[in-house]
Amino acid sequence: MIGAGLSGLAAAHALKSEGLDFVCLEQASDVGGLWRQPQAGERGPGYLSLHLNTNKRLTGYADFPMPASYPVYPRHSDVAVYLRSFAEWAGVLDHIELGTTVESVRRTSDGSWTVVSRDSRGERTARDFTQVIVASGHNTDPVLPAPAPGSDRFRGTILHALDYRDGSDYAGRDVVVVGLGASAVDIAADLSRHAARTVLSVRRGLHILPKQVFGMPLDDVAEAPWWTRMSLEEQRRFIEQALLVARGRLSDYGLPEPDHRIFASAVTISDEILTRIRHGGVTPKPAIDFLDEDRVVFTDGTSVRADVIVHCTGYRMAYPFLPPGCPIGPQGSVELYKRVVAPDHPGLHFIGLVRPHGSVTRLVEAQSRWVARVAAGKAALPEPEVMRKEIAAYLAGIADQYGPTQGASIQVDVAPYLEELRQE
């Protein structure tokens, strides 16, 4: 197994529960994935202000809930401690090799898989396994946009959110944050309490939802029977009206209105960003047009002085250690049966390569139980052709709602997807 974050630990627990022998390879110095506090010299993405956007009840593992002392939305360091505690409780730490980077995973002529890894001392090891589980996540390679005109003359610092740690590092400085996703709004709100000026540059509008509506965490609403009985159109109308009453239009805050209906793209969860804008701590601006030494010029012709530009422009999926074309197909979409199984690569499975509206934990636990049963010979997979047809039907359906993008290819609706996995 590859990866010892939230998904990898769920898979380790399921494998141990089935009595299967396994090894988990983790390149970091401890378990916890993106929630872990990076050590000196390591990159993020666990910036210090990072908190859960999903409530602890649904983000904790079913058999090992988060502590009652935790708030509804714990900070990232609390989540890291919890994940370490889960690994100890589940008895899987002895199966995890830390500081180990996977270099290649290749199927052999006899149907097994050869995994080549390199440990913290630089020593390479090749081992054969009957099954391989990839649980390394999909936020892997940071994406930076093409350099804006004038970047070569810009005297400030340009970085990706992956290298951002804490707003106090930028005290008294002028900072431009690029993006409107989860990291962008978190970082802009954090900076606004330390920086001399915080500007949020937004190219495309996204729907911004609070963490709670009607006093309920959003993921509690998402699984409520009265919500799941609604059609997609009814759900859209309900949320759109609730947002209009609660906070008005995004254009009232100087942000661009989304060019798509809600639930037709990823949403941004934030209780803070609109408040910080209204308090003057964050100033919205359109996309960057060009840079001019110590200034950033925007497409509306306005400009601001800038010492730092933080690009919160996401990540691309990258699995350089896997066979070419897996799991990302020729059209750029993730092609996995039930979002887990690679049909043309028997014995290769993926845990956590999904993007729900809400917590992912229940999904990765269900995926892990299924894969463990397959590995134990208690469940069987259909023929590759059947799996390929399911993938094609899924991608066609998801494209109707979200469009034919790579991110859309891993989007799932929680309740229907859990039912699919239960049937498997």
N, C-alpha and C positions, 0 to 999 in steps of 0.2 A: 504494500500500500504506500501511496505517495502523499504526504501532507498530514500534519497533526494539528490542524485548526479545528474549528467547530465541527465541520463535516468529517474530517478524518478521525476524530475521536469518537464520533457516533458510529462510524464504520468499525473501528477497533472494538468498541463495546459489543456490537452485533456479532462480529467474528468470534470473539471470546465466548460469548453466550452460546454459540453453536459448537463450541469445543474445537474450533479450527486453529491450526498453527499458522502464525503470520508474523511478518515484520513490517514495521512502519518506518519509512525514511523521511526525515524532516530536516530541511536545510538550516533552519534557525537554531538558536541555542536553547530554546525551550518550546513547549507546546503553547498553543493559543492563537496561532495565525495572526491576522491583522489586529487582534485585540491585545496582543502581547506588547509590552513596553520594549522598543528596540534598545539594544545595547550600544555602547560607544562604537562609532564607525559603521553601524548598520543603518539602513534606510527605513522609513516608516512602514506602513501608512498610519500607525497609531498616534496621530497628533493628540496633544494632551487634553484638549477640550472635547474629544470624541466621546459621545454617549450613545447608548442604544436608541434607535428610532422605533423599535418594537418593544412591547412591554415584556417584563421579565417572566411573567407567567407562561407565555407562549414561546419565549426564547430559551428558557431553561429546558434541559432534557426531561422527558416524561418521568423517568425513574429517579431523577436527582434534581429536584427543583432548586432554583436560586434561593439563597437565604432570605428569610422573612425580613431581616434587617436591611436588605437592599431596597432602594427606592424603586418606583415603577420603571424608571429608565436609568439604569446604573451607568456610571462612567466606565471608560474602557479599561482602566486598571482593575476595577471590581470584576469586570467580565473575565479578564485574564486570570485573576485569582480563582474565580469560579471554574474556569476550564481546567486549570491545573488540579483543582480539588476533584473535579469529575474524573480526570485521568487516574488519580490516586485511588478514588473510590471504585472505579471500574476495574482496577488491577491491570492496566494496560501499559504502564510506564516501562516495564521490563521488555516490552515488545518494540519500543520506539528507539531508533538510533538518531540522536540529535546531531546537528552540524554535518549532515550528510546530504550531498547534492546528487540528484539523479541526472546522469548524462545521456543515457539511451535506454529505450525499452523496445526490444525487437523479438518477434515470434520466430521460433526455430522450426526446423523441418519436422520435428516430432510433435509439434503443437504446443510446446511449453513456451515460456517467455524468459528471455535473458535480460536482466536488468543490470546495467553498469552504473555504479555510483562512486562518488569520491568523498572521503571523509574529511574531517577538519585538519588532518595532517597531510592531506593531499594524496593519500593512498587510494588507488582504484581497486574496486572489487566487482567481479562479475558473478551473478547468482541466477539460478534458474527457478522459476515459479510456475505453477499451473494456472494461476489467476493473478491479474494485476488490477488494483483499484486506484484510480486517480482521484484524489480529493484535495487538489492544490488550489482550487478556486479559479475564478475567471478574471480577477483583477490582478493581472500579471505584469504586462509591459505598459508603462506610463505613455500616454499619448500627448505629444506636444504638437500644436498646430504649426503649419509652415511659418517660418520667420516673417514677421510683419516688415514691410519696407522700412528701412532705417534701423533695423535691429543691430546692424554692425556698428552703428554710431551711438547706440544707446549706452549711457554711462552707468546705468543701474544694474541690478541683478535680476535675472530671469530664471525662475525655477518652477518645478512641478509640485503639486500638492504632496507627492510622495516624500519630498524633502522638507516639508513644513512641520515644525514641532510645536511652537508655542507663540502666542501673540506678543508676549513680553520681549521676544527676540527682536521685535520691530518697533519698540517704543520710540516715539518721536519721529518716525519715518513716514513717508507718503507711499502707500501701497495700493496697487491695482490688482484686484482679484478677477480672474476671467472664468466665467461659467455660471450656471444656476442649478447645478445638481447638489446632492447632499453635502459633498466636501466643500463646494464653493460657498454655500450659505453658512455652514458651520464656521469655516475659516474667516469669512468676512465678519461675522458676528463676533468672533473671538478677537480679531484684529481691532475692531472698532473700540475696544476698551483699552487699547495700548497705543496704536499708531496715531500719528498726527492727523492723518486723513486716510480713510478707507473708501475706495471706489469699487463698485461691482460692475464689471463690463459684461453685458448680456447680449449675445447674438440672436438667440431664439427663445421665445417665451415658453415656460413650462408651468404646469399646474402645481401650485404650492398648497399643501395640505397641512393643517396643524396635527400634532400628535394625538389629539383627542377631539372628538365631536360629541356634543351632548353629554359631556362628562365621562365618556367612554373611550379608552384607547382604540385607535383605528383598527387594530387587528382583532379586537373583541367585536367590533361592529362587523368586520368582514366575515366572521364565522357565525354571527347571530342568525337564527332561522328566518327571522323576518327579512333579513338582508339577502340571504342566499335564495329565498323564494322569488326575489325580484328578477326580472329580465335585465340584460345589460343596459338597455335604454332606460329602464326605470331607475336603475342604480345611478346612471349618469345624471338624470334629471334631479334625483334626490340630492346627490352630493353638490351638484352645481348650484342648486337653490340654497343649500345650507351654507356654502362658501360665500355666496353673494350676500346673504344676511349677516354672516359673521365678520367678513372683512372687506366687502365691496369688490371692486374690480382691481386686478393687478395694475392696470394703467393708472389707477388713483395713486399708486406708490412710485410711479415713474418707471415701472417695468413693462416690457412688451407683453401684450396679451398672447396666450398660446394660439398657434395656428391649427390646433387639433382639439378634438373632444377629449374630455377626461377619460382615462383608461385606454387611450389610443397610443400612449407612450408612457415611459417611466414617469412617475410623479416625484416631486421633491417634498420631503417631510421636514417641516421646521416650525417651531413655535416662536423663533427669535427674529428671523431676518426682516420681516415686515415691521416689527416693533423697532428694530435698530434703524431702519430707514426712516420711520416716522420721528424718531428721536434725533435724527441728524447724524447718527454715528456712521451710517453707510450711505453713500451717494450712488444711485444707479446711473449708468451710462450705457450707450449702445456699444456695438462691436468696435474693436480697435481698427483704425484706418492705417496709421503709420506711427512710427516712433521718431522722435527728434531730440537726440542727445539726452536731456533730462526730462522730456515731456512725452506724454502719451496723447495722441490725437485720435478722436473718435469719429465715427462715420457721420455724425451730425455736425461736425466742424468744431465742436468744443474740445478743449484740451485741459490736462492737469499735469502738474509736476509729479514725477514718480521716482522713488528710489528703488522700488521692488515691484516686479510683476509676478504674481503667483497664478500659474495656469492650473485650474481645476477642471481639466478637460478629459478626464477619464482614463480608461485603460483598454488595451486590446488583448484579446485572448491569444495566448501563445503557449504552445506545447512542443518546444524544439526537441524534446527527448522522445517523442512518439513517432510512429510511422507517418510519412507524409499523407496528408488528406484525412487525418483522424485527430479529433472529432469534427473538424471544420471541413465541410465539403467544398466542391469547386465553385459553388455560388456564394461562399462565405458564410453559410448558415451552419449551425451545429446540427449534426445528423446522428441522433442517437435514438434507439428504440426506447420508448417511455422515458426519454431524456436521461437514460442510464447506460444502455448497452450498445456497443459498437458492433453492428450486425456482420460486418466483413472481417472482424478481428476477434474470433472466439476467445473468451477468457479475459477480455479487456472491458472494464466497467468504470463509470464515472459517478461520483457522489458529490452533490452540491452544485452541479452545473445547471442551476435553474434560477429564475428571478421571479419570485412571487410578489404580490402586493401584500406585505406583511412578513411575519417571521418565517425563516427558512427551516427552523429546527425540526418541526414535525415532519417536514418533507424529507430531510436528509436521514432522519431516523427510519422512516418508512422505506426509503431507498436502500438503506443499509441492511435492514432486516431481510428485504427481498434478495439482495445480492448474496448475503450470508447463506440464505437457504439454497440459492443456486449453487454456490460453492460447495455446500454440504451435500448436494445431490438430492435435496428435498423438494426442489422446484425445477421445472424445465423451461427452456426458452423455445419459442417457435422457430420455424425454419427462417433462414436469412431473408428470403423473398417476402415472407409475411411481415418481418420486421421492417423491411424497406418500404413496404406499402403503408404501414402505420406511420412511419416518419414522413413520407410524402403527404399523407392526409393531414397530419398535424401541422406541418409547415404551411400548407395551403390555407388551413383554417386560421392559424395565428397571423398570417400575412394580411388576411381580410381585416383584422382588428388593429394590428400594430404596424403593418407595412413590412416589406421584405428586407429587414435589416438583421445584422448578426445578433444584436441585443434582443430583438423580438423573438429570435429562434429559441431562446431559453426562457421565455416568459410562460408562466403557468398560473392558472387559477387554483387557489389552494384546495377548496373542497372537492371539485371534480378530479383534481390530480391525485389527491389522497385516496379517493375511491378507486381510481384506476390501479394504483399500487396495491390496494387491499385485494382487488380481484386477481392480481398477479400472484 
